[in-house]
Amino acid sequence: MTYARVAGVGVGLSVLVLSVLGSSALTPEAGAGELRGRPSGSITVFAASSLTDAFSKLGHDFERSNPETTVSFSFNASSALATQIDEGAPADVFASADAASMAKVVDAGAIINGPVVFAHNRLEIAVEPGNPLKIHSLADTVKPDVTLVLCAAIVPCGRYARSSYAKAGVHVANVPTAETATATLAKVALGEADAAVVYVTDVAAAQDDVDGITIPNRENVVAVYPIGVVKETQNRALARAFVDYVASSRGRRTLQRFAFLAPRP
């Protein structure tokens, strides 16, 4: 199927990035989480792969509270989802793992009412259970006897990881990459790599398949997660209700159970 490209409205990318990064003080519309009437119908949520477990739970809980609704998901790298939406893919809601991917969609005029930051995340080093190679720092991950895998540089987890290495003053040579945080972590869980730098939430979700090594705050980065309603949605009321639910106190409690951080005030 060929999708029509959404027309741009000239919102500056750099301006939006600053706006989204500074929007953790934003709050959802009045009465967020208090659904107006009884929403019905179906929506498709495009969401970053690192949100898979948390959003699957949020969608399930939302449907239980609103039995006449169906929430479907398309999980992928935020940059890939942004491109799909920009090309007219039928999404109703977009939840990104970074400000830049959301900025691309807003700059194309494809988000209504502006995005809201609903969560933050941090990075962690994933290693094999028991940490047989004694990896305790970012510097340890680039030693000759360590096979390191990172997210591709074009996707948010890849950009965040490389920023973290830069803050640590550690040079990263060419290493194997994967297209999403989930796929990157899987290489360690399957024994195809010794270490990966992914989100804290990914390591928590992997449970016994990997161990996590904390990256100090001075070397870590904060991942920003904005969400918004896609302009071309066919069910604006339901899309808005789901966004409000995610950003509500109930939604944030669920996110925190999956190791996401609440937005900073």
N, C-alpha and C positions, 0 to 999 in steps of 0.2 A: 504494500500500500504506500502511496506517495502522500506525504503530508505537506500542506501549504506552510510556508515560512511565516512566522509571526512578525509583523512590522515593528521596527524599533521606534522608540519615543525619545531617544537622545539623552537618556540619563547617563551621566558620566561614570565610567567604571571606577575610577579612583575615588570619586566622591562617594559612591555607594559603598565601596569597601570600607571607607572610614566610618560611614554611617552605620553599617551593620556591625562592625567591630565595636563601635561605641554604643550599640543599642541594647546591651545587656540590662540597662535600666528601663528599657521599654517594658510595658506590661500589655497583656492582651486586652481586647476590648472589654468594656465594663461587663461584668457577669460572666467572665471566661469560665468555662466548665459548666455553667448553668445554661443548658441548651434551651433555646427559644422555641417553644412548641415541641412537636415530635418530629424529628428529622426522619426522612425516608429515602429509599432509593439506594444507589450504589456510587462509589467513587473509587478511583485508582490513585494511590499515593506513590509517587516516585521518591525513594529515600536512599540515603547513603548506605552502603553495605554494612557499615559498622553499627547501624541501627536495626539490623535484622531481628535479633531476639527481642529487644525492647519494644520495637514497633509492632511486632507480631503479637506481643502481649497487650499493648495498648489497643490494637485493633480488635482483639478478642473481647477485651473488657468494654470497649465502646459499643460493639455490637450487642453484647449482653444487656447493656443499659438501654439500647435503642434497637429492639428486635426487628424493626422494619428496615434496617440498613445493612449494607454489605460493604466492607472495606477491603479492597484488594491492594497488593503491594507489588512494586517493581523495584528490587534492590540492585544497586550497581554502584560504581564509582560516581561520585557527585559530578565530576567533570563530564562523564559520559551522559549522565542523565540531563545535565544542563544543555548539552548539544541536542539531545533528542527533543527536549521541550522547545528549544529554539527553532527546531525544524518542524514543529507542529504535532509532535506525538501527543496522543490523547491522555494527558495527565490532569488530575484535579488539584493535587497538592504536591508541593516540592519541599523536601526536607534535606538540606545539604550539610555536609561535614565541614564546610568552610565558607567564608564570606565571598571569596572570589567567584566560586561557581554560582552562588546565588546572584552576585552582581551581574554576571553574564546574562542571566535570565531576566532580571529586572531591567537591565539596559536594553533588552530586546522588547520591552513593554509587555512581558508575559506574566507578570505578577501584579495582582491588584492589592491595594491598601498597604503595601509595604510588608517586608518580612519582619518576623519577631524572633529574637534569639531565645531558644527554649532550653538549651543545655550547653555545657562545656565538657571537654575531655582532655586527657593528658596522654603522653606517650610512655611506653614501657618496653623493656627488652624482653622478648620471649625466647626461652632456651629450652632444651630438652629436659624432661623430668629428672631431677637430681643434679642438674647443671654439671654434667661430667667434665666439661672443659673449663670449669671455674671462671665463668664470665661474670664480671661484677661491674663493668663500666662500658660506656660507648667505645673507649679506646681498646678494650679487650675484644670487641666484636670485629675489629679489623686486623687482628693478628693473623699471621700466615697460615696457622693451622685451623682457623675458624672459617666456615662457610656461612657468609652473611647473605640474607635476602631482604630486599626492601620493596615497598610499593613503588610502582613506576613514578617517575618524577612528575608526570603530568597530573596525577591524581592527588587529592588532598593529603592522604597519609604519607605519600612520598615526599611532598613538599615540606610537610611538617618534620619528617624524619631528617631530611637534609638540613633544615634550619637548626634542628637540635644538634647535629654533628658540628655545624658551623659554630654554634655557641660554645661547644665543648672544645673547639680548636682541633678537631679530629678530621683528617682527610679521608674521604671515602673514594676508593677507586671504583672502577666499573664492577658491579656485582649483579647477580641474577635479580630479576624483578618479577612482580606479579601485578595484575591489573586492579586488585582491590585489597583492602586490609584483610578480609576474610581469606582470600586465596594466599596472601603472603604468610599469614599465620599457619595455614594448613601445611606449608612446606616444612615448617619446624615440627609440627605435630606428626607428620608422616615420615620424619627422619631424612628428608631431602635437604635440609639445611640445619646448621647448628644454632643460628640466632636470627632474629628478625626484630625490627623496631616497628611496633604497631600501637594501637590504642590500649590503654589500661582496660577498657571494657572488653576488648577482644580477648585479652589474656584471661580475664575473669570468666568469660563465657566458655573458654576452652577447658576450664576446670583441671582435671588430672592429666590432660594431654600435653601441657607445657607448664613450665615454671616462669614466674615473672621476676625480673630484676628492676628495681626502682631506678629511674633516672633522676638525679638531683634537680631541684627547682631551678638552679642557676643554669642548667643545661637543657631543661625541658621547655616545651611550648604549650600554649593553651589552644586547643582546637575549639572553634566557635561553630555552633549548630543553629542556623536560622531556618525558619519554616514559613511558607506563604501559600496563598491560594492562587492557582494558575488561572489566568484571565479567561482562557477558553473552556473552563470547566462547564459541564452540562448540568451540574447540580451545585450551584454556588452556596446554597444554604447548608447543605450537608458538608461540603468542603470546609466552610467557615466553622461549622460546629466541631469538626474533627481537629482543626488547628487550635481552636479554643480549648478543647479537651487536652491536647498535648501540652499546652502552655499553662494549664490550670494546676492548682496545688496537687490534685489527685494524680494528674499526668506526671508531674515532676517527682512525686514520691515513687511512682513506678520506675521512672528513669533512674532514680538514685539507687533503686534495688539492683539495677544492672550496671552500677558503678559509674554512671554519668554524674557530673557535677552540676549543681544549680547555677544559672547565670549569676554573675557578680552584680550586686546592686550598683 
